[in-house]
Amino acid sequence: MSVINLLKLEKTIGYQFKNQSILECALIHPSFNEHNPSRENNQRLEFLGDSVISLILTEALYTLFPQGDEGALSKKRAVFIRGSFQAKIARNLGLHKHILMSKSELNRKGNLRNSTLEDSIEALVGAIYLDGGIFAAQECVLNWFGNLLKILDKEEMEYNPKGQLQELIQEQEIKDKIKYQVAKESGPAHKKSFEIDLIIGKKTLGSGKAKTKKEAEEIAALKALKKLRSKKLSPLK
């Protein structure tokens, strides 16, 4: 990637790298290694950036909602770490124009896939964190994401992880039904806590803990969605 393109991207994201090689690494899709095996791709930065984004959002929501319990805060954070939401941020920054990938992937418009864009935004945050530290990463993430309260008002209206999971199961033609099973119930009657396991067939795909069964089921559904979308599970069919 040319220095000019990197400078343009730095201007767009609002951060100037001390070491531009870290930025370039964040833009290298694994498919690029087909003909460039010596170049490090963005998977390690993606792994790092995922945790950095989660930390930044957790602290921001913890501050915004001083009365929010763990379940409520987890649900709000989930709005921002959804793949579709992060892919939208990546598109807004124009990352799809800068991702380095194989010609075959580009021909299949792989740079426009939500999963690719989600990975790229995580890798970019990981790169900023390594280059400038947590405060630089925090400033960028919060600037890109915008007004968290306004976004929550809009996104939570459309937020339905259980429904999204059901749709995904149907798309993948998985015949087993989704079961939500109470794994543990604890606490006094006025302050109960529920742990719910989400089971499809014989596999437990996610677990959620919250003060209501509904919230615990939603958290479990979110975890199952992430696993299925990242293809970390063997086929369930």
N, C-alpha and C positions, 0 to 999 in steps of 0.2 A: 504494500500500500504506500502511496506517495506521501511525502511529508505534508504537501498542500492539503490532501484529503484528511490527514490526521488533525491538522490545524483547524480545518473547517468543523470537524467533529468536536474538537475541544471547545470551540466557540459555542456550538449548539448545546453541549451538555453542561457548560458553565464551569469547566474545570480544566486547568492547564497542567499537564503531566510533567514532572521532573524527568521521568524516564519513559519516553514514548514507546519503548519496546514492550512495556507492560500493557499499554493500551492496545498495541497491535496484537498481542497474545490474546487479549480478551475478545478479539474479533475473529479469531481463527476457529472455524467450525471443524469438528473431527474429520469430516469428509475431505478437507483440504490436505490431510496427511496422506491421501492415496498417492499423490505425486510429489509430496513434500514431507517425507517421513521424519526428517530431522527437526521440523518446526513443532514447538510445543503448542497444543491446541488449548481451548478455553475451559476444558472440563474441570481442572483443579480450581481455577478462578471462580467458576460457576458454583462449585461446592462451598467455597469460602464466602462468596457474595450472598448466597442463600441465607446463611446464618447472620451475616451483617445486616441485611435488610430486615430480617426477623427481629433482631435486637433493636434496631432503630425504631421500627414500628411499635414494638412492645413498650419501649420507654415513652414514645409520643402518646400512645393511648393510655398508658398508666397515668400520665400527667393530665391528659384531657378529661379522664373519667375517674376522679378520685374515689368515687363510691362503687365503681365497677368491680365485681368479683371475677375470679379466674375464668369462669365459664363465659361470662358476658364479654370480657376482654378478648378471649380467644376467638369468639365468634366475630367480633369487630375486626380483629387482625386478619382473620381468614378472608375477609372481603378484599384486602389489599394484596394478599399473597396468592390469590387465585391466578392461575396461568393466564386466563383471558385478560385479566386486568393488567398484569405486568406486560403482556404482549402489546396491549394498547399503549402503554407508556413507551415501550421500545419503538413502536411505529411513530409516535409523536416526536421522538428524538431522531427519527430517520435511520435507526440502526440497520434496518434491512438493506440500506444502500451501501453499507460498509462491511458487511459480514463476508469473510473470505471462506469460500467453500469450493468443492469440486464443480466442474462444468456440468456434470450429470445432475447434481443436486440443484444447481441454479436453473437448469433446463426444466426441472420439476417444480420450480418456484419454491424450493426449500427454504429460501431466505424469508418467505412470507408466512411460513407456518407458525402458529402460536407457540408450539413447543420450542422452536428455534429462537424465536424472539424472546421468550421467557428466559431461556438459557443465556442469551446475549446480555440481557439487562442485569442478570445476577452476576455474570462474569465481569461486566463493566463496573459494578459496585465493588466487587472483590478487588479489581485493579486499582480503583480509586483509594480503597482502604489501604492497600499495600503501599501505594505511592504517597498518600497524604495523611493517612491516619483516620481514625473514627470520626472526627469532627468534620473533615472534608467530605467523607462519605455521607454523613448525616445531613449536611447542608444540601448536597446534591439530591439525595433521595427525597427529602421533604419538599424541595423546590419542584422536582419532577412530578411528584404525586399531587401537589396542590393542597387545597383546603380539605383536610381530612374529614371535618365535620360535615361539610356539604356533600362530599363524596359518599359518606356513610348514609346520609339521608336518602340519596338517590339509589345507591347500590343495594342497600338492605331491603328496599322495597322489592327488588328483583331477585333477591338472594334466596335460593332454595336448593341447598345441597342434596337433600333427599330426592327431590324431583330430578335434579341433574344426574344423580347416580342411576336412577331408574331408567332415564333416557339412554344413558351410556350402556347399561346392561342390555337394553333392547337392541341398540345399534350393533353390539358385539354378538348378538344372538345367543346370549347366555340363558339357558333354560331354567336354571335354579333360581328360586325366589330369594329376595333379600329378607333376612331375619334380624331383628334387633332384640338382643337377649340381655337381661339384667345380670351382670356378672357379680356386682356387689352393691349393697345398699347400706349406708352407714349414717351415723349421727342421730341426734334426738329428733322427735317428730316435727319440731318447728324449724329445724335446720338440717334437713336431710341432704345427703350427697349420693349421686347415682353414678355407677360405672356401667356403661353399655357396650357390649360387643356386637359388631356388625358381622354377620355370617352369611356367606353365599356358598351353598353346597356344604362342603366340609371345611372350608377355609374361613378363618377369621381375618377380615381385611382391614379392620380398624376398630379402635376402642376410644370411647369418649367419657370424660368425667365432668359432671356439672351438678348444679343444685336442682335441676329439673330433668326429667327423662327426655323431654323434647330437645333441650340444649345438648344433652349428652349424645343423643342420637344424631344430631346435626354435626357435632364434632367428629363422631365416628364416620359419618358419611363423607365428610371432607377428607379424612385420612384415606378412606377407600378410593375416593375419586383420584387423589394424587397418585396412589399406587397404580391404579389401572391406567391412568393417562401416561405415566412414566414407563409403563410396560415392565415394571420390576417384578411382576408376578408371572408365573407360568400360566398358560391359557386355562380358563375355567370351563370351557366348553367340553 
